[in-house]
């Protein structure tokens, strides 16, 4: 009998491995039709048409009829079941896993198994899995046995069914809506994933495993939690009684390879002139606010802009769940802390911003501003911390300014609205608006300067704009990035760093 389990026959040097003790069983359990552009007004039948136009109209389906057909199709699809079961090879492997796992847990000590990495655990499991399969009279070929080993190791040390989605480079978002339904985002489009969990208890155990790794907890007393994975991916978990369909896990994955502004320009998210202007804004210590909706690419843009920061500057990042990955050598990430069970000990973003001002930062970067910390961020921007950046949720640059005003007014700081507007105008240099369009592409739709105040109104001017032109038959949006041809107000700030001429050329 070996130290790992009750049965013998395990090869390898067991003297270097921890003692596994007495084995204890573990308790626990598509895209729709493409959209085409239509006329703004219906055709007037009384107007005479050239013969060629009559023939073309007869050959093409009615735009009105096509639009109504799309509406009928969408209505018919709304009642379809939102789950997709694994089939074929994957289904058979998962079915065998359900039979093997309970017997496997009887032979090993889960606590001791947790001290091994995945490769070591797979090596130890191989002969035990063979014994269990022999007991169950199941014959597997080499490919099936390797797949079974991977699934079992993922179940014990990884995140179970989520592992294959996390390893898929095309998946950018994972949304688990209870044990029976999981959606993923690929290339900006949502689709069902062919995975499921054994039951609610199985899913809840995986959620606990995620949040416990970053020192947080999730249960009925604290049913909400923000966390992150080892690769920096952001995770949000919400459990019953708040979630009525069972435990819900939302994972925002980040690219293993850092995305740069040049890569965005080549991918069509902006043009070369816009990329040049943003590079100069990052290098010339402009105070930048990145505005956009959920999943529009705000954090990716912030990471890309941060690559233009001078390596000699001290950068402090402040976030609820650390997800920024800066490449600078002098970078200190800070993370908030939730309250304990007694409701004490919470450290908010505002607390960290106030403390960061005493840490001699050259730049302060906020992952996202949502409330009263906006006032402290503005204070940092115009008190010697030029080059600070932040993100916020908004649909346009003008709405971003209004949201900043509202966030300051929602705090306990009693400042007149005009004074708040003036501080925003004095602090913010540039607003970068990013948007995820309906075809799944992410575009920089506006780059706007904040000039100053004119009476009680904040004055802005647009440097670049994305204009919608048309749509291809397969649903891809065609547009054009246009420079407004205006002389940038922040040209003097760029001149202090020697970038005034290329900045002017990029904007004109």
C-alpha positions as CSV (number, residue, x, y, z in Angstrom):
1,X,0.0,0.0,0.0
2,X,1.4,3.4,-1.0
3,X,1.2,6.7,0.7
4,X,-1.1,8.1,-2.0
5,X,-4.0,5.6,-1.8
6,X,-5.2,2.3,-0.5
7,X,-4.1,0.3,-3.5
8,X,-0.6,-0.5,-4.5
9,X,1.1,-0.4,-7.9
10,X,2.0,3.3,-8.1
11,X,5.4,3.9,-9.5
12,X,7.7,6.8,-8.7
13,X,9.8,8.0,-5.8
14,X,7.3,8.5,-3.0
15,X,9.9,9.5,-0.4
16,X,10.0,13.1,-1.7
17,X,6.2,13.4,-1.6
18,X,4.2,14.5,1.4
19,X,2.5,11.8,3.5
20,X,-1.1,11.5,2.4
21,X,-2.4,10.0,5.7
22,X,-5.8,8.2,5.8
23,X,-7.9,8.5,2.8
24,X,-11.2,10.3,3.4
25,X,-14.0,10.4,0.9
26,X,-14.9,14.0,-0.2
27,X,-18.5,14.9,0.3
28,X,-20.2,16.9,-2.4
29,X,-21.5,16.1,-4.5
30,X,-26.2,31.3,-33.2
31,X,-26.4,33.9,-35.3
32,X,-29.6,35.1,-36.9
33,X,-30.1,36.4,-40.4
34,X,-27.9,39.3,-41.4
35,X,-29.2,42.7,-41.1
36,X,-29.2,45.0,-44.1
37,X,-29.7,48.7,-44.2
38,X,-33.1,50.1,-45.3
39,X,-34.3,53.4,-46.7
40,X,-35.2,56.2,-44.2
41,X,-38.7,56.7,-45.8
42,X,-41.0,54.2,-47.6
43,X,-41.1,54.5,-51.4
44,X,-44.0,56.4,-52.9
45,X,-45.8,54.2,-55.3
46,X,-47.2,57.1,-57.3
47,X,-43.7,58.3,-58.5
48,X,-42.7,56.9,-61.9
49,X,-39.7,54.6,-61.8
50,X,-37.2,53.9,-64.6
51,X,-37.6,50.4,-66.2
52,X,-34.3,49.3,-64.7
53,X,-35.4,50.3,-61.2
54,X,-38.7,48.4,-61.7
55,X,-36.9,45.2,-62.7
56,X,-34.4,45.6,-59.7
57,X,-37.3,46.1,-57.3
58,X,-39.1,43.1,-58.6
59,X,-36.0,40.9,-58.2
60,X,-35.2,42.1,-54.7
61,X,-37.4,41.2,-51.7
62,X,-39.3,44.0,-50.1
63,X,-37.3,45.8,-47.4
64,X,-40.4,46.1,-45.3
65,X,-41.2,42.4,-45.7
66,X,-37.6,41.5,-44.9
67,X,-37.6,43.6,-41.7
68,X,-40.9,42.0,-40.6
69,X,-39.5,38.5,-41.3
70,X,-36.5,39.3,-39.1
71,X,-38.9,40.4,-36.3
72,X,-40.9,37.2,-36.7
73,X,-37.8,35.1,-36.6
74,X,-36.6,36.8,-33.5
75,X,-39.9,36.3,-31.8
76,X,-39.9,32.6,-32.7
77,X,-36.4,32.1,-31.3
78,X,-37.2,33.8,-28.0
79,X,-38.8,30.7,-26.5
80,X,-36.0,28.2,-27.4
81,X,-34.3,26.4,-24.6
82,X,-31.1,28.2,-23.6
83,X,-28.9,25.1,-22.9
84,X,-26.6,23.0,-25.0
85,X,-25.5,19.6,-23.9
86,X,-22.1,18.0,-24.9
87,X,-22.4,15.3,-27.5
88,X,-20.2,12.5,-28.8
89,X,-16.7,12.0,-27.4
90,X,-16.9,14.8,-24.8
91,X,-20.3,13.5,-23.5
92,X,-19.0,10.0,-23.1
93,X,-15.9,11.2,-21.2
94,X,-18.0,13.2,-18.8
95,X,-20.4,10.4,-18.3
96,X,-17.5,8.0,-17.4
97,X,-16.0,10.8,-15.1
98,X,-19.2,10.7,-13.0
99,X,-18.8,7.0,-12.4
100,X,-15.0,7.1,-11.7
101,X,-14.8,10.2,-9.5
102,X,-16.6,8.8,-6.4
103,X,-14.4,5.7,-6.4
104,X,-11.3,7.7,-7.1
105,X,-12.0,10.0,-4.1
106,X,-12.2,6.9,-1.8
107,X,-8.6,6.0,-2.7
108,X,-6.9,9.4,-2.2
109,X,-6.8,12.1,0.5
110,X,-8.0,15.3,-1.2
111,X,-6.0,17.5,1.2
112,X,-2.8,15.7,0.3
113,X,-3.7,15.7,-3.4
114,X,-4.1,19.5,-3.3
115,X,-0.3,19.8,-2.5
116,X,0.6,18.5,-5.9
117,X,0.5,20.3,-9.2
118,X,-1.6,19.1,-12.1
119,X,1.2,17.1,-13.8
120,X,2.2,15.4,-10.6
121,X,-1.4,14.6,-9.8
122,X,-2.1,13.2,-13.3
123,X,1.0,10.9,-12.9
124,X,-0.3,9.7,-9.5
125,X,-3.8,9.2,-10.8
126,X,-3.0,7.2,-13.9
127,X,-2.6,3.7,-12.2
128,X,-5.5,4.4,-9.8
129,X,-7.8,5.4,-12.7
130,X,-6.8,2.1,-14.5
131,X,-7.8,0.1,-11.4
132,X,-11.2,1.9,-11.2
133,X,-11.9,1.4,-14.9
134,X,-11.1,-2.3,-14.5
135,X,-13.5,-2.6,-11.5
136,X,-16.2,-0.9,-13.6
137,X,-15.3,-3.1,-16.6
138,X,-14.8,0.0,-18.8
139,X,-12.3,-0.2,-21.7
140,X,-10.8,3.0,-22.9
141,X,-8.2,3.7,-25.6
142,X,-5.2,6.0,-24.9
143,X,-7.0,9.1,-26.2
144,X,-10.0,8.6,-24.0
145,X,-7.9,7.8,-20.9
146,X,-5.9,11.0,-21.3
147,X,-9.1,13.0,-21.7
148,X,-10.5,11.3,-18.6
149,X,-7.3,12.1,-16.6
150,X,-7.5,15.8,-17.7
151,X,-11.2,16.1,-16.7
152,X,-10.6,14.5,-13.3
153,X,-7.6,16.6,-12.5
154,X,-9.5,19.8,-13.6
155,X,-12.3,18.7,-11.3
156,X,-10.0,18.3,-8.2
157,X,-7.4,21.1,-8.7
158,X,-8.9,23.3,-11.4
159,X,-12.3,24.9,-12.1
160,X,-14.0,21.8,-13.4
161,X,-16.0,22.3,-16.7
162,X,-14.7,25.9,-16.9
163,X,-11.2,24.8,-17.6
164,X,-11.7,24.1,-21.3
165,X,-13.3,27.5,-21.8
166,X,-10.5,29.2,-19.9
167,X,-8.0,27.5,-22.2
168,X,-9.8,28.5,-25.4
169,X,-8.0,31.6,-26.7
170,X,-11.1,32.7,-28.8
171,X,-13.3,33.0,-25.6
172,X,-13.2,36.5,-24.1
173,X,-16.2,36.2,-21.7
174,X,-17.7,33.3,-19.8
175,X,-21.2,33.7,-18.2
176,X,-22.5,30.9,-16.1
177,X,-26.2,31.2,-15.4
178,X,-26.7,28.3,-13.0
179,X,-25.6,24.7,-13.4
180,X,-27.5,24.1,-16.6
181,X,-26.6,27.1,-18.8
182,X,-23.3,28.7,-19.8
183,X,-22.7,31.3,-22.4
184,X,-19.4,32.5,-23.9
185,X,-18.4,35.4,-26.1
186,X,-16.4,34.7,-29.2
187,X,-15.4,37.6,-31.5
188,X,-17.9,39.9,-29.8
189,X,-20.9,37.5,-30.2
190,X,-22.6,35.4,-27.5
191,X,-23.1,31.7,-28.0
192,X,-24.1,28.7,-25.8
193,X,-21.3,26.5,-24.5
194,X,-21.7,22.7,-24.4
195,X,-20.8,22.4,-20.7
196,X,-22.9,21.8,-17.6
197,X,-22.3,21.2,-13.9
198,X,-23.4,18.2,-11.9
199,X,-25.7,20.3,-9.7
200,X,-25.9,23.6,-7.9
201,X,-23.6,22.3,-5.1
202,X,-20.9,21.4,-7.7
203,X,-21.1,25.0,-9.2
204,X,-21.1,26.6,-5.8
205,X,-17.9,24.7,-4.8
206,X,-16.1,26.0,-7.9
207,X,-17.3,29.6,-7.1
208,X,-15.9,29.2,-3.5
209,X,-12.6,27.9,-4.9
210,X,-12.2,31.0,-7.1
211,X,-12.9,33.6,-4.5
212,X,-11.0,31.9,-1.7
213,X,-7.7,32.1,-3.7
214,X,-7.8,35.9,-3.4
215,X,-8.8,35.9,0.3
216,X,-12.5,36.6,-0.2
217,X,-15.6,34.6,0.7
218,X,-19.0,33.8,-0.8
219,X,-22.0,32.4,1.0
220,X,-25.5,33.4,1.9
221,X,-24.3,36.1,4.3
222,X,-22.0,37.7,1.7
223,X,-23.7,36.6,-1.6
224,X,-21.6,39.0,-3.8
225,X,-17.9,38.8,-4.5
226,X,-15.3,40.2,-7.0
227,X,-12.2,38.2,-7.5
228,X,-9.6,37.4,-10.1
229,X,-7.9,34.3,-11.5
230,X,-4.2,33.6,-11.6
231,X,-3.9,35.0,-15.1
232,X,-5.5,38.3,-14.1
233,X,-9.0,37.5,-15.5
234,X,-11.7,39.4,-13.6
235,X,-14.5,37.3,-11.9
236,X,-17.8,38.3,-10.4
237,X,-19.8,35.8,-8.4
238,X,-23.4,36.1,-7.1
239,X,-25.2,33.3,-5.4
240,X,-28.7,32.5,-4.1
241,X,-30.9,34.1,-2.6
242,X,-29.9,37.0,-4.9
243,X,-29.5,34.8,-8.0
244,X,-32.7,33.0,-8.6
245,X,-31.4,30.4,-11.1
246,X,-28.5,29.3,-8.9
247,X,-24.9,30.5,-8.6
248,X,-23.9,32.9,-11.4
249,X,-20.2,33.4,-12.4
250,X,-19.1,36.0,-14.9
251,X,-15.5,35.8,-16.0
252,X,-13.8,38.5,-18.2
253,X,-10.7,37.0,-19.8
254,X,-7.7,39.0,-20.9
255,X,-5.4,38.3,-23.7
256,X,-2.2,36.5,-22.8
257,X,-0.4,38.8,-25.2
258,X,-0.7,42.5,-24.3
259,X,-2.6,44.5,-26.9
260,X,-0.9,47.7,-28.1
261,X,-2.3,50.8,-29.8
262,X,-0.6,49.7,-33.1
263,X,-2.4,46.3,-32.8
264,X,-5.7,48.1,-32.3
265,X,-5.0,50.2,-35.4
266,X,-4.2,47.2,-37.5
267,X,-7.3,45.4,-36.2
268,X,-9.6,48.3,-37.3
269,X,-10.4,49.7,-33.8
270,X,-8.9,53.0,-34.9
271,X,-6.8,54.5,-37.7
272,X,-3.1,55.3,-37.6
273,X,-3.6,59.0,-36.9
274,X,-5.8,58.2,-33.9
275,X,-3.2,55.7,-32.6
276,X,-0.4,58.4,-33.0
277,X,-2.5,61.0,-31.1
278,X,-3.2,58.5,-28.2
279,X,0.5,57.6,-28.0
280,X,1.4,61.2,-27.7
281,X,-1.3,61.7,-25.1
282,X,0.1,58.9,-23.0
283,X,3.7,60.0,-23.4
284,X,2.9,63.7,-22.8
285,X,1.1,63.1,-19.5
286,X,-2.4,64.1,-20.6
287,X,-5.1,63.4,-18.0
288,X,-7.2,60.8,-19.9
289,X,-10.7,59.5,-19.1
290,X,-11.7,56.3,-21.0
291,X,-15.5,56.1,-21.4
292,X,-17.6,53.2,-22.7
293,X,-20.2,50.6,-22.0
294,X,-19.8,47.1,-20.4
295,X,-17.4,45.0,-22.5
296,X,-16.5,47.8,-24.8
297,X,-12.7,47.5,-24.1
298,X,-12.1,50.2,-21.6
299,X,-9.5,48.2,-19.6
300,X,-7.8,47.0,-22.7
301,X,-7.5,50.6,-23.9
302,X,-6.1,51.6,-20.5
303,X,-3.5,48.9,-20.6
304,X,-2.5,49.9,-24.1
305,X,-2.2,53.6,-23.2
306,X,-0.1,52.7,-20.1
307,X,2.6,51.3,-22.4
308,X,3.5,54.9,-23.3
309,X,4.4,55.8,-19.7
310,X,8.0,56.6,-19.1
311,X,9.7,53.7,-17.3
312,X,11.2,56.2,-14.8
313,X,7.8,57.2,-13.5
314,X,6.2,55.8,-10.4
315,X,2.7,54.5,-11.2
316,X,0.1,53.4,-8.7
317,X,-3.0,51.6,-9.9
318,X,-6.2,51.4,-7.7
319,X,-9.0,48.9,-8.5
320,X,-11.8,46.9,-6.9
321,X,-10.4,43.7,-8.3
322,X,-6.9,44.0,-9.8
323,X,-7.0,43.4,-13.5
324,X,-4.7,46.1,-15.0
325,X,-1.4,44.6,-16.1
326,X,1.1,47.4,-16.7
327,X,4.5,46.7,-18.2
328,X,6.4,49.5,-16.3
329,X,9.1,48.5,-13.8
330,X,8.0,51.0,-11.1
331,X,4.3,49.9,-10.8
332,X,2.5,49.3,-7.5
333,X,-1.0,47.8,-7.8
334,X,-3.5,48.5,-4.9
335,X,-6.8,46.6,-4.4
336,X,-9.8,47.4,-2.2
337,X,-11.0,45.2,0.7
338,X,-14.6,44.4,1.5
339,X,-16.0,44.5,5.0
340,X,-15.8,41.5,7.3
341,X,-18.7,39.6,8.8
342,X,-19.3,42.3,11.4
343,X,-19.4,45.0,8.7
344,X,-16.1,46.5,9.6
345,X,-12.7,46.9,8.0
346,X,-13.8,47.9,4.5
347,X,-11.2,49.8,2.5
348,X,-12.8,51.7,-0.4
349,X,-11.3,53.1,-3.6
350,X,-11.6,56.6,-2.1
351,X,-9.5,55.5,0.9
352,X,-6.8,54.2,-1.4
353,X,-6.8,57.3,-3.6
354,X,-6.3,59.5,-0.5
355,X,-3.5,57.2,0.7
356,X,-1.9,57.0,-2.7
357,X,-1.4,60.8,-2.7
358,X,1.0,60.2,0.2
359,X,3.0,57.6,-1.7
360,X,4.9,60.0,-4.0
361,X,3.2,58.8,-7.3
362,X,3.9,60.3,-10.6
363,X,0.7,58.9,-12.0
364,X,-2.4,57.5,-10.4
365,X,-4.5,55.1,-12.6
366,X,-8.0,54.1,-11.4
367,X,-9.6,50.9,-12.9
368,X,-13.0,52.5,-12.7
369,X,-14.6,55.4,-10.9
370,X,-18.2,54.9,-9.6
371,X,-18.7,57.4,-6.8
372,X,-17.2,59.9,-4.4
373,X,-13.6,58.8,-5.4
374,X,-14.2,60.9,-8.5
375,X,-13.5,64.1,-6.5
376,X,-10.2,62.8,-5.2
377,X,-9.2,61.7,-8.6
378,X,-9.9,65.1,-10.0
379,X,-7.9,66.6,-7.2
380,X,-4.9,64.4,-8.0
381,X,-5.1,65.3,-11.7
382,X,-4.7,69.0,-11.1
383,X,-2.3,68.9,-8.1
384,X,0.9,67.6,-9.7
385,X,-0.1,64.1,-10.9
386,X,-0.4,64.8,-14.6
387,X,-0.9,61.8,-16.7
388,X,-3.4,60.2,-14.4
389,X,-6.0,58.0,-16.1
390,X,-9.3,56.3,-15.2
391,X,-12.3,54.6,-16.8
392,X,-16.0,55.1,-16.3
393,X,-19.3,53.8,-17.8
394,X,-20.9,56.2,-20.3
395,X,-22.3,56.4,-23.8
396,X,-20.6,59.6,-25.1
397,X,-17.9,62.1,-24.0
398,X,-20.6,64.6,-23.1
399,X,-22.4,62.1,-20.9
400,X,-19.0,61.1,-19.3
401,X,-18.6,64.7,-18.1
402,X,-22.2,64.8,-16.8
403,X,-21.6,61.5,-14.9
404,X,-18.4,62.9,-13.3
405,X,-20.4,65.9,-12.1
406,X,-23.1,63.7,-10.7
407,X,-20.6,61.3,-8.9
408,X,-19.0,64.3,-7.1
409,X,-22.4,65.7,-6.2
410,X,-23.6,62.3,-4.8
411,X,-20.7,62.3,-2.3
412,X,-20.8,64.1,1.1
413,X,-18.6,66.9,-0.4
414,X,-20.7,70.1,-0.4
415,X,-19.3,71.9,-3.5
416,X,-21.4,74.1,-5.9
417,X,-22.1,72.5,-9.3
418,X,-20.2,75.3,-11.1
419,X,-17.1,74.7,-9.0
420,X,-17.3,70.9,-9.8
421,X,-17.6,71.6,-13.5
422,X,-14.7,74.0,-13.4
423,X,-12.5,71.4,-11.6
424,X,-13.4,68.8,-14.2
425,X,-12.6,71.3,-17.0
426,X,-9.2,72.1,-15.4
427,X,-8.3,68.5,-14.7
428,X,-9.3,66.4,-17.7
429,X,-7.5,66.8,-21.0
430,X,-8.9,64.0,-23.2
431,X,-11.9,61.7,-23.3
432,X,-11.6,58.5,-25.3
433,X,-14.9,56.9,-26.1
434,X,-14.9,53.2,-26.9
435,X,-17.9,51.2,-28.0
436,X,-18.8,47.7,-28.9
437,X,-20.9,47.8,-32.1
438,X,-23.7,45.4,-32.8
439,X,-21.5,43.3,-35.1
440,X,-19.2,42.5,-32.1
441,X,-16.4,44.8,-33.2
442,X,-14.9,47.3,-30.7
443,X,-14.2,50.7,-32.0
444,X,-12.9,54.1,-30.7
445,X,-15.8,56.2,-31.7
446,X,-14.6,59.6,-30.4
447,X,-11.5,61.3,-29.1
448,X,-12.6,64.6,-27.5
449,X,-10.6,67.4,-25.9
450,X,-11.9,69.3,-22.8
451,X,-11.1,72.9,-23.5
452,X,-12.5,74.8,-20.5
453,X,-15.6,76.6,-19.3
454,X,-18.0,79.0,-21.1
455,X,-20.3,80.2,-18.4
456,X,-21.7,77.2,-16.5
457,X,-21.0,74.8,-19.5
458,X,-17.9,72.6,-20.0
459,X,-16.6,73.3,-23.6
460,X,-15.2,70.4,-25.6
461,X,-14.0,69.9,-29.1
462,X,-13.9,66.7,-31.1
463,X,-10.5,65.7,-32.7
464,X,-11.6,62.3,-34.2
465,X,-14.9,60.6,-34.9
466,X,-16.1,57.3,-36.3
467,X,-18.9,57.7,-38.7
468,X,-21.2,54.8,-39.7
469,X,-21.5,54.3,-43.5
470,X,-23.0,51.0,-44.4
471,X,-23.3,47.3,-43.5
472,X,-22.1,44.3,-45.4
473,X,-24.5,41.4,-46.2
474,X,-22.9,39.3,-43.5
475,X,-23.6,42.0,-40.9
476,X,-20.2,43.7,-40.6
477,X,-20.4,47.4,-40.1
478,X,-18.6,49.7,-42.5
479,X,-17.5,53.1,-41.2
480,X,-14.9,55.7,-41.6
481,X,-12.5,57.3,-39.0
482,X,-12.5,61.1,-39.6
483,X,-10.3,63.8,-38.3
484,X,-12.1,67.0,-37.6
485,X,-9.1,69.1,-38.8
486,X,-9.0,71.2,-35.6
487,X,-5.9,72.5,-34.0
488,X,-5.7,70.7,-30.6
489,X,-6.1,72.8,-27.5
490,X,-3.6,70.5,-25.7
491,X,-0.8,71.3,-28.2
492,X,1.1,73.3,-25.6
493,X,1.2,70.3,-23.3
494,X,2.6,68.2,-26.1
495,X,5.2,70.8,-26.9
496,X,6.6,70.5,-23.4
497,X,7.6,66.9,-24.3
498,X,8.7,67.7,-27.9
499,X,5.6,66.1,-29.6
500,X,3.8,69.2,-30.8
501,X,4.6,68.8,-34.5
502,X,3.6,65.1,-34.9
503,X,0.5,65.7,-32.7
504,X,-0.6,68.6,-34.9
505,X,0.0,66.6,-38.1
506,X,-2.0,63.7,-36.7
507,X,-5.0,65.9,-35.8
508,X,-5.1,67.9,-39.1
